[in-house]
Amino acid sequence: MDSIKKQGIRNAIITYTGVVIGFASLLFIQPNLLKPEELGLTRILIAAASFVATILPFGVSSVTIKFFPFFRNEEKKHHGYFGFMLLFPLVGAILCGILIYTFKNIIISQYIEQSFLFTRFFDLLLPFSIVIGFNMALNAYCESLFKTTIISFFEGIFTRIVFILLIIIYYFHLIDLTQFMYLFVLIYVLQAISMVFYIYSVDSPSLKIDTSYFKSIGTAKLIKYGLLLTAANFSSLSLKHLDALMIGKYMSLDYVGVFAVAAYIALVIEIPLTSLERITHSKVAQGWVNNDVEGIKKIYYQSVKYLMLGGGLLLVGIIINIQDLLSLLPETYHKGATVAIITCIGGFLNIATGVNTSILFTSEKYIYGTYLLFLLLVIAVVLNIILIPLYGIEGAALATVSSSVIYNGLKYFIILKNFKMQPYDLSSLKILLVIVAAFIIAYLLPSFNNAIVSMAIKSAVISAVYAGTTYLLKIVPEFHKYISK
């Protein structure tokens, strides 16, 4: 658990540095230097490419996390697992290309009226999807090597800084919109190239597959697992990107941009979970291989405790400050306040269930998770179709959050029933009391004319109340010895 804490802390530091950069980009630079429809164009292209990229690698990321422990052998270069892994996105790229261009006209017809710019750059979809798919595979390989900090750096800092520079170049008319979009995709190509160089610097992967060893493990078993998890990953990531795609169908790209800004604010709450899962996913998989059930239980319990505590502070801080924060943006984005609050609540409920995804999908009961995701995708699509025409972007937020709550609730009961793991105790109730107390006190604070001053004062008071009540209730007694010193 110590190695998990250390890497989790490093990941969190790098990720939150990236969040600061991302906030500066998405909340100040992009809204002021890009038109709302241009911002919406980048968001919907990322959503569509990520949508395709979940199919393209044929679940090799999940295969790598679950089965790499069986191949781990530095002297034998992991039996050529790296070369085997890259075959998945190569085959997937060919098949996805055939599908995309077979149904190109049908897809374009769904967006040409409300999101014409997206249809104009439709041909970027396949190469962008291929790059994201390869990045997913490379990230999974790094996670299996327990080298997760580099992933946080490239995704959280590198791509965001380069994108900001690209926006500035575009704003000063040094390039046109077409060049801007092609260079935007190129950023992710640079990430993939950098990841390959990094992997070869810390490991000795081989492209030559040890076919005899793969047969002894069961190549068919790996491929079957990958295909099954492709469906699971497709459903999972579809839930994350479905809202942007559905908004682009029913509303203009301006609203996609507004939704992206509001939803990004809420994304901050889920960053501790993302940082922790990057290392715990491999650790939990190794735990199942070693039959270390008690170790997995400990990870589950502590993840819920610390994520609830950190996520609660972020939840209160964002909800109390959301109006002041959006007041710093162009007026178009002010209507995203309700979306931010809804998605913040959903984000907290998500992290409050801990690393349940890692536990379920690396266990022998992973098939239940796949069934759940299929069900949830259907529910999410239906809810978006119903709620977006009725409530606009708020309807999209409600659809996403409702789907996430159902999904996490069902995962909790599956893990409880099959593995007898229950991560909640008295400390969980104490954390909820701390959150409520901090919110009530923050809500009673007066507002100030200056938004930045108002946010600074409210945040300071919230943090002090939160930290003080956490200490008094002894929610994290293991840290008291350090605080007293």
Backbone torsions as a table, in degrees:
resi	resn	phi	psi	omega
1	MET	NA	-28.4	-179.7
2	ASP	-62.2	-42.6	179.2
3	SER	-65.1	-34.4	177.4
4	ILE	-64.5	-44.6	179.7
5	LYS	-61.3	-45.1	-177.1
6	LYS	-63.4	-49.2	-179.9
7	GLN	-68.8	-34.6	177.6
8	GLY	-62.5	-40.7	178.9
9	ILE	-66.5	-45.4	179.0
10	ARG	-61.3	-44.4	178.7
11	ASN	-61.1	-41.8	-179.2
12	ALA	-64.1	-41.9	179.8
13	ILE	-61.8	-48.7	179.8
14	ILE	-65.0	-42.8	-178.0
15	THR	-64.3	-42.7	179.8
16	TYR	-70.8	-29.5	171.1
17	THR	-62.0	-43.2	176.1
18	GLY	-62.9	-34.7	179.2
19	VAL	-66.1	-40.3	177.2
20	VAL	-60.0	-44.9	177.7
21	ILE	-64.0	-42.9	179.4
22	GLY	-63.3	-39.6	177.4
23	PHE	-62.9	-45.8	178.9
24	ALA	-60.5	-37.1	-179.1
25	SER	-72.6	-56.8	-170.9
26	LEU	-79.2	-25.4	-177.6
27	LEU	-98.4	-17.8	-177.1
28	PHE	-129.0	-49.5	-174.9
29	ILE	-73.4	-54.3	-176.8
30	GLN	-63.4	-46.2	179.9
31	PRO	-63.2	-27.2	-177.2
32	ASN	-94.9	-25.0	-177.8
33	LEU	-104.4	-16.8	176.6
34	LEU	-115.6	149.0	172.1
35	LYS	-71.4	152.8	-179.3
36	PRO	-54.2	-38.7	-179.3
37	GLU	-71.0	-28.7	176.4
38	GLU	-71.7	-41.0	175.4
39	LEU	-62.3	-44.1	178.0
40	GLY	-62.1	-34.1	178.7
41	LEU	-62.1	-45.7	179.9
42	THR	-64.6	-37.3	-178.9
43	ARG	-68.6	-43.1	-176.7
44	ILE	-72.8	-30.4	177.0
45	LEU	-68.8	-40.9	176.0
46	ILE	-62.3	-43.3	-179.2
47	ALA	-62.7	-46.1	-178.5
48	ALA	-66.4	-42.1	-180.0
49	ALA	-66.4	-40.0	178.0
50	SER	-65.6	-35.9	177.5
51	PHE	-58.3	-50.0	179.9
52	VAL	-69.0	-38.8	-175.5
53	ALA	-64.7	-19.8	176.7
54	THR	-72.2	-24.9	177.7
55	ILE	-88.2	-39.7	-169.3
56	LEU	-53.6	-44.0	-178.9
57	PRO	-81.9	2.3	179.5
58	PHE	52.7	43.7	173.6
59	GLY	70.2	17.0	-176.1
60	VAL	-65.8	-25.9	177.3
61	SER	-63.1	-44.4	178.5
62	SER	-68.8	-38.2	177.4
63	VAL	-60.5	-43.3	-178.5
64	THR	-63.2	-46.2	-179.1
65	ILE	-61.9	-42.8	-174.6
66	LYS	-79.3	-41.1	-170.0
67	PHE	-104.7	-13.7	-179.2
68	PHE	-56.9	-35.0	176.6
69	PRO	-54.2	-27.5	178.9
70	PHE	-76.4	-19.1	-177.8
71	PHE	-105.2	-8.7	-172.8
72	ARG	-60.6	113.7	177.8
73	ASN	-166.4	97.7	-174.6
74	GLU	-61.7	-38.3	-178.4
75	GLU	-62.0	-36.0	-179.7
76	LYS	-99.3	16.2	177.9
77	LYS	54.5	39.4	177.2
78	HIS	56.2	29.2	175.8
79	HIS	59.1	28.8	177.9
80	GLY	74.8	24.6	-177.3
81	TYR	-61.9	-33.3	-178.3
82	PHE	-60.6	-44.4	178.2
83	GLY	-65.1	-40.5	177.1
84	PHE	-61.2	-42.3	-178.0
85	MET	-61.9	-40.1	-176.3
86	LEU	-72.1	-16.6	177.6
87	LEU	-65.4	-33.1	-176.7
88	PHE	-61.1	-56.8	-179.8
89	PRO	-66.8	-25.7	177.3
90	LEU	-65.1	-48.6	177.9
91	VAL	-65.4	-42.2	-179.5
92	GLY	-61.5	-36.8	-179.6
93	ALA	-61.9	-40.1	-179.9
94	ILE	-66.7	-48.1	-177.6
95	LEU	-66.5	-42.1	179.6
96	CYS	-65.8	-35.6	177.0
97	GLY	-61.8	-41.8	178.7
98	ILE	-62.5	-45.6	-178.5
99	LEU	-65.7	-44.7	-176.9
100	ILE	-61.1	-45.7	-176.3
101	TYR	-82.7	-16.1	171.9
102	THR	-70.6	-39.3	-176.7
103	PHE	-106.4	19.3	-176.6
104	LYS	-55.2	-50.6	-176.2
105	ASN	-63.8	-36.5	179.2
106	ILE	-66.1	-44.1	-179.9
107	ILE	-63.5	-46.6	-178.4
108	ILE	-61.3	-37.5	-178.8
109	SER	-62.1	-24.8	-179.9
110	GLN	-77.0	-20.0	-172.5
111	TYR	-121.1	-10.4	-171.0
112	ILE	-64.1	-29.3	-177.9
113	GLU	-77.1	-49.1	-175.8
114	GLN	-92.2	-28.4	-173.7
115	SER	-132.6	63.5	-175.2
116	PHE	-61.5	-39.5	-178.4
117	LEU	-58.3	-35.8	178.8
118	PHE	-63.5	-42.7	179.9
119	THR	-67.8	-29.8	178.5
120	ARG	-63.8	-34.8	-178.6
121	PHE	-107.7	27.7	-176.9
122	PHE	-59.9	-33.7	-176.8
123	ASP	-68.3	-10.5	174.3
124	LEU	-79.3	-14.3	-173.3
125	LEU	-60.7	-48.2	-176.7
126	LEU	-65.5	-52.8	179.3
127	PRO	-60.7	-36.7	178.2
128	PHE	-64.9	-41.1	178.8
129	SER	-63.6	-40.8	179.8
130	ILE	-62.4	-44.7	180.0
131	VAL	-62.9	-45.3	179.6
132	ILE	-63.4	-40.2	178.8
133	GLY	-60.9	-44.3	177.3
134	PHE	-65.4	-38.9	177.7
135	ASN	-61.9	-38.2	177.8
136	MET	-61.6	-43.3	179.2
137	ALA	-65.3	-43.7	-179.7
138	LEU	-65.7	-38.4	177.6
139	ASN	-63.3	-42.3	179.6
140	ALA	-63.3	-37.8	178.6
141	TYR	-64.3	-42.3	177.7
142	CYS	-63.9	-40.3	178.0
143	GLU	-61.1	-39.6	-179.7
144	SER	-68.8	-24.0	174.5
145	LEU	-85.5	1.3	-175.7
146	PHE	62.5	32.5	177.0
147	LYS	-112.9	79.2	-172.4
148	THR	-98.5	-18.5	-176.1
149	THR	-64.1	-37.8	-178.3
150	ILE	-64.0	-33.2	178.1
151	ILE	-64.5	-44.8	178.6
152	SER	-60.6	-38.0	-178.7
153	PHE	-65.6	-50.6	-176.4
154	PHE	-66.4	-42.6	-177.2
155	GLU	-77.9	-34.6	-174.0
156	GLY	-90.8	-29.9	-173.5
157	ILE	-118.7	-55.3	-173.3
158	PHE	-56.2	-56.9	-175.3
159	THR	-63.7	-33.6	-177.7
160	ARG	-72.6	-41.4	179.2
161	ILE	-64.9	-45.3	-179.8
162	VAL	-63.9	-38.0	178.8
163	PHE	-64.8	-39.5	177.0
164	ILE	-60.8	-44.7	178.0
165	LEU	-60.7	-38.9	179.1
166	LEU	-65.3	-41.2	178.8
167	ILE	-61.7	-43.2	-179.5
168	ILE	-62.9	-42.9	178.2
169	ILE	-61.2	-41.6	179.6
170	TYR	-67.9	-40.3	-178.1
171	TYR	-60.0	-37.0	-179.4
172	PHE	-88.4	15.5	172.2
173	HIS	61.3	30.7	175.7
174	LEU	-81.2	-19.1	174.5
175	ILE	-139.6	159.2	177.5
176	ASP	-94.2	-179.3	-175.1
177	LEU	-63.8	-39.5	-180.0
178	THR	-62.1	-46.4	178.0
179	GLN	-63.8	-38.4	178.6
180	PHE	-59.2	-45.6	-177.3
181	MET	-69.3	-38.6	178.3
182	TYR	-67.0	-39.8	177.8
183	LEU	-69.0	-30.6	176.3
184	PHE	-60.0	-44.8	177.3
185	VAL	-67.5	-35.8	-179.0
186	LEU	-61.2	-28.7	177.9
187	ILE	-56.6	-42.6	-178.3
188	TYR	-74.0	-27.1	173.5
189	VAL	-65.2	-43.7	178.1
190	LEU	-61.3	-37.3	177.1
191	GLN	-61.7	-44.5	-179.5
192	ALA	-63.0	-44.5	179.6
193	ILE	-61.8	-43.1	-179.8
194	SER	-63.6	-38.8	179.1
195	MET	-64.8	-38.6	178.4
196	VAL	-63.3	-45.4	177.8
197	PHE	-61.0	-40.0	-179.9
198	TYR	-64.9	-45.2	-179.7
199	ILE	-58.3	-42.2	-179.9
200	TYR	-72.5	-19.5	178.6
201	SER	-82.3	-27.0	-177.2
202	VAL	-107.0	-12.1	-176.6
203	ASP	-138.5	175.2	177.3
204	SER	-124.8	65.6	-177.6
205	PRO	-70.5	156.4	179.4
206	SER	-128.1	141.8	176.3
207	LEU	-85.7	-11.3	179.8
208	LYS	-84.3	116.2	-174.8
209	ILE	-83.8	129.1	175.7
210	ASP	-81.7	86.9	-172.2
211	THR	-61.6	-36.0	-178.9
212	SER	-65.5	-39.4	179.5
213	TYR	-69.5	-39.2	178.6
214	PHE	-61.8	-38.3	178.2
215	LYS	-64.8	-35.9	179.8
216	SER	-67.6	-33.2	176.7
217	ILE	-77.2	-38.1	-179.1
218	GLY	112.0	83.8	-177.9
219	THR	-59.9	-40.0	-179.8
220	ALA	-61.3	-35.9	179.7
221	LYS	-65.0	-40.8	179.2
222	LEU	-65.1	-45.0	-178.6
223	ILE	-66.4	-41.1	178.5
224	LYS	-61.6	-43.6	178.6
225	TYR	-62.7	-42.6	-179.9
226	GLY	-62.4	-43.6	179.7
227	LEU	-64.8	-39.9	179.2
228	LEU	-66.6	-43.2	-179.7
229	LEU	-74.0	-17.9	172.9
230	THR	-59.6	-45.3	177.9
231	ALA	-62.2	-40.5	179.9
232	ALA	-66.4	-45.8	-179.9
233	ASN	-65.8	-37.6	178.0
234	PHE	-60.5	-45.5	179.7
235	SER	-65.8	-42.1	-176.8
236	SER	-63.8	-52.9	-178.4
237	LEU	-73.3	-26.3	175.7
238	SER	-61.7	-37.0	178.8
239	LEU	-62.9	-32.2	-178.7
240	LYS	-76.7	-33.0	-174.2
241	HIS	-107.3	-6.0	-175.8
242	LEU	-61.5	-38.8	-176.5
243	ASP	-59.5	-45.5	-179.8
244	ALA	-63.2	-40.6	-179.9
245	LEU	-66.9	-39.3	-179.3
246	MET	-72.6	-37.5	176.9
247	ILE	-63.1	-41.4	178.9
248	GLY	-62.8	-25.5	178.1
249	LYS	-77.5	-41.5	-173.7
250	TYR	-96.4	-21.6	-175.3
251	MET	-134.7	169.8	-176.7
252	SER	-74.4	166.4	-179.5
253	LEU	-64.0	-22.6	175.4
254	ASP	-55.5	-44.4	-178.0
255	TYR	-70.8	-30.6	174.0
256	VAL	-61.8	-41.3	177.8
257	GLY	-63.9	-44.6	178.8
258	VAL	-62.3	-44.6	179.6
259	PHE	-63.2	-40.2	-179.2
260	ALA	-61.1	-43.2	179.6
261	VAL	-64.3	-47.5	-178.5
262	ALA	-64.8	-43.2	-179.1
263	ALA	-68.4	-31.3	178.8
264	TYR	-65.3	-35.1	177.5
265	ILE	-59.1	-43.8	-179.1
266	ALA	-70.4	-25.1	-178.4
267	LEU	-60.0	-26.0	-179.5
268	VAL	-56.6	-36.3	-177.5
269	ILE	-63.5	-33.4	-175.3
270	GLU	-87.9	-2.4	-177.7
271	ILE	-62.7	-41.0	177.5
272	PRO	-58.8	-37.7	178.6
273	LEU	-66.3	-43.8	179.1
274	THR	-60.8	-43.9	-179.9
275	SER	-63.2	-42.6	-176.8
276	LEU	-71.5	-39.7	-176.9
277	GLU	-65.2	-27.6	-178.0
278	ARG	-62.4	-29.8	178.0
279	ILE	-101.9	-37.2	-176.9
280	THR	-68.7	-28.1	-178.6
281	HIS	-58.6	-47.1	178.7
282	SER	-70.5	-38.5	-179.7
283	LYS	-65.0	-41.8	179.1
284	VAL	-66.1	-41.5	177.8
285	ALA	-59.6	-42.7	177.9
286	GLN	-65.7	-35.4	178.1
287	GLY	-62.4	-40.3	177.5
288	TRP	-66.2	-38.4	178.5
289	VAL	-62.5	-40.4	-178.4
290	ASN	-87.4	2.0	-177.5
291	ASN	57.7	36.3	-179.6
292	ASP	-93.1	72.5	-176.4
293	VAL	-65.7	-39.8	-179.3
294	GLU	-63.5	-37.8	177.6
295	GLY	-64.5	-38.6	178.4
296	ILE	-67.2	-40.8	177.6
297	LYS	-59.8	-41.0	-179.2
298	LYS	-64.6	-42.5	177.8
299	ILE	-61.8	-43.0	-179.3
300	TYR	-61.6	-49.3	-177.8
301	TYR	-62.5	-49.8	-176.0
302	GLN	-68.5	-32.4	178.5
303	SER	-64.0	-42.4	178.8
304	VAL	-63.1	-44.5	-177.2
305	LYS	-62.0	-52.7	-175.3
306	TYR	-73.7	-34.3	179.7
307	LEU	-71.4	-38.1	175.4
308	MET	-62.3	-41.5	-176.8
309	LEU	-66.2	-50.5	179.8
310	GLY	-68.8	-41.4	-179.7
311	GLY	-65.8	-34.0	178.7
312	GLY	-63.3	-41.9	178.4
313	LEU	-63.1	-43.6	179.2
314	LEU	-65.8	-38.5	179.4
315	LEU	-60.3	-50.1	-179.6
316	VAL	-63.4	-44.6	-178.1
317	GLY	-60.9	-42.2	-177.7
318	ILE	-70.7	-46.1	-177.4
319	ILE	-62.3	-42.0	-178.7
320	ILE	-68.1	-32.3	-173.9
321	ASN	-101.5	0.8	-169.8
322	ILE	-61.9	-40.2	-179.2
323	GLN	-65.7	-43.0	178.1
324	ASP	-63.8	-40.4	-178.1
325	LEU	-64.4	-47.4	-178.8
326	LEU	-69.9	-21.6	178.3
327	SER	-66.4	-17.4	179.2
328	LEU	-82.4	-8.6	-177.6
329	LEU	-99.6	166.0	173.2
330	PRO	-55.8	152.0	-171.9
331	GLU	-57.4	-29.2	-179.4
332	THR	-54.6	-33.5	-173.4
333	TYR	-88.3	-5.4	-178.5
334	HIS	-65.1	-27.1	-177.6
335	LYS	-75.4	3.4	178.9
336	GLY	-91.0	4.4	-175.7
337	ALA	-61.3	-47.5	-178.6
338	THR	-63.9	-39.4	177.1
339	VAL	-59.6	-44.3	-179.2
340	ALA	-61.6	-43.0	-179.4
341	ILE	-65.0	-45.2	-179.9
342	ILE	-61.0	-47.9	-177.6
343	THR	-70.3	-28.6	175.4
344	CYS	-63.8	-45.8	178.3
345	ILE	-61.7	-42.8	177.5
346	GLY	-63.0	-39.8	178.4
347	GLY	-63.3	-40.3	178.6
348	PHE	-66.2	-44.2	179.1
349	LEU	-61.9	-30.5	178.5
350	ASN	-69.2	-50.3	-177.2
351	ILE	-73.5	-21.0	-179.9
352	ALA	-68.4	-9.9	176.6
353	THR	-97.4	4.0	172.7
354	GLY	69.7	-153.7	-175.5
355	VAL	-90.4	44.0	-177.7
356	ASN	-63.6	-30.2	177.9
357	THR	-63.4	-45.1	179.1
358	SER	-60.3	-43.1	-177.1
359	ILE	-66.1	-45.7	-175.8
360	LEU	-71.8	-46.4	-171.4
361	PHE	-81.3	-9.8	173.7
362	THR	-102.7	1.0	-179.9
363	SER	-93.5	176.6	177.9
364	GLU	-73.1	-9.3	-179.8
365	LYS	-99.6	21.7	-176.4
366	TYR	-59.3	-24.4	-178.6
367	ILE	-60.8	-32.1	178.2
368	TYR	-64.2	-38.7	178.3
369	GLY	-63.2	-37.5	178.4
370	THR	-64.3	-45.5	178.0
371	TYR	-59.8	-41.6	-179.9
372	LEU	-60.6	-44.9	-176.6
373	LEU	-66.2	-37.7	175.1
374	PHE	-59.2	-48.0	-179.7
375	LEU	-60.5	-44.2	-177.1
376	LEU	-67.3	-36.3	178.6
377	LEU	-63.1	-43.0	178.2
378	VAL	-61.5	-45.3	179.3
379	ILE	-61.3	-43.6	-178.2
380	ALA	-63.6	-43.0	179.4
381	VAL	-62.5	-46.2	-179.7
382	VAL	-61.8	-44.9	-179.7
383	LEU	-64.0	-39.8	177.8
384	ASN	-64.6	-42.4	179.7
385	ILE	-62.0	-36.4	-178.9
386	ILE	-80.2	-45.6	-168.7
387	LEU	-84.7	-32.8	-178.6
388	ILE	-64.1	-47.4	176.7
389	PRO	-61.1	-28.7	-178.6
390	LEU	-83.0	-44.5	-171.2
391	TYR	-123.4	6.3	177.2
392	GLY	68.3	-139.0	-177.1
393	ILE	-67.5	-27.1	174.7
394	GLU	-65.5	-35.3	176.8
395	GLY	-64.4	-38.8	177.2
396	ALA	-63.5	-41.1	178.9
397	ALA	-64.4	-43.6	178.5
398	LEU	-62.1	-40.0	179.7
399	ALA	-63.6	-44.2	-178.9
400	THR	-65.5	-46.7	-177.6
401	VAL	-66.5	-42.1	179.0
402	SER	-59.9	-43.4	179.4
403	SER	-63.2	-42.5	-179.2
404	SER	-64.9	-40.9	179.9
405	VAL	-64.0	-45.1	178.8
406	ILE	-61.4	-45.1	-178.0
407	TYR	-60.2	-48.4	-178.3
408	ASN	-69.3	-35.3	176.8
409	GLY	-63.2	-43.0	178.9
410	LEU	-67.7	-37.6	176.5
411	LYS	-61.0	-40.9	179.9
412	TYR	-58.8	-47.1	-176.8
413	PHE	-70.9	-32.5	177.2
414	ILE	-66.1	-44.7	179.1
415	ILE	-65.8	-40.2	179.3
416	LEU	-63.2	-44.5	-177.0
417	LYS	-70.0	-42.3	-172.1
418	ASN	-90.0	-29.9	-175.2
419	PHE	-120.7	-0.3	178.6
420	LYS	55.7	39.7	178.5
421	MET	-108.3	124.4	-178.6
422	GLN	-134.4	106.4	-169.8
423	PRO	-87.3	-1.0	-174.6
424	TYR	-99.4	142.5	177.8
425	ASP	-149.5	-160.5	-177.8
426	LEU	-61.1	-34.0	-179.5
427	SER	-63.6	-30.6	177.8
428	SER	-64.6	-42.2	177.6
429	LEU	-65.0	-40.5	178.2
430	LYS	-60.7	-41.4	180.0
431	ILE	-63.0	-40.9	177.4
432	LEU	-62.5	-38.5	177.1
433	LEU	-64.4	-40.1	177.7
434	VAL	-62.7	-43.0	-179.9
435	ILE	-62.2	-46.2	-179.8
436	VAL	-63.3	-44.2	-179.8
437	ALA	-62.4	-45.4	180.0
438	ALA	-63.5	-38.4	-179.3
439	PHE	-67.4	-43.5	-179.2
440	ILE	-61.8	-46.7	-179.6
441	ILE	-63.9	-43.5	-179.8
442	ALA	-64.8	-36.0	-179.3
443	TYR	-66.1	-31.1	-178.9
444	LEU	-80.8	-9.7	-179.7
445	LEU	-68.2	143.8	178.8
446	PRO	-72.5	157.1	176.9
447	SER	-90.6	156.4	-179.7
448	PHE	-122.4	155.1	-177.4
449	ASN	-66.2	-37.3	-179.6
450	ASN	-87.0	119.8	-175.0
451	ALA	-63.1	-40.6	-178.0
452	ILE	-67.0	-43.8	177.7
453	VAL	-62.5	-42.8	-179.7
454	SER	-60.3	-46.3	179.8
455	MET	-64.9	-39.6	-178.4
456	ALA	-64.3	-44.9	-178.8
457	ILE	-67.9	-47.3	-180.0
458	LYS	-61.7	-42.3	-179.8
459	SER	-64.4	-39.1	179.0
460	ALA	-64.4	-44.4	-180.0
461	VAL	-65.4	-45.7	179.6
462	ILE	-58.3	-46.3	-178.7
463	SER	-62.9	-41.4	-179.5
464	ALA	-65.9	-46.0	178.8
465	VAL	-62.6	-44.0	-177.4
466	TYR	-63.3	-49.7	-179.1
467	ALA	-65.1	-41.1	-178.5
468	GLY	-64.1	-47.4	-179.7
469	THR	-68.9	-33.3	175.9
470	THR	-62.3	-41.4	179.8
471	TYR	-68.2	-45.1	-177.1
472	LEU	-65.2	-35.8	179.9
473	LEU	-83.5	-2.5	177.9
474	LYS	53.6	48.1	-179.8
475	ILE	-72.5	-34.5	177.8
476	VAL	-123.2	68.9	-176.0
477	PRO	-60.7	-22.7	-179.4
478	GLU	-65.7	-18.6	179.2
479	PHE	-98.1	-4.4	-176.1
480	HIS	-64.9	-33.7	-178.5
481	LYS	-65.4	-32.5	178.9
482	TYR	-75.6	-37.8	-179.6
483	ILE	-66.0	-41.9	-179.5
484	SER	-63.3	-35.9	177.3
485	LYS	-67.8	NA	NA
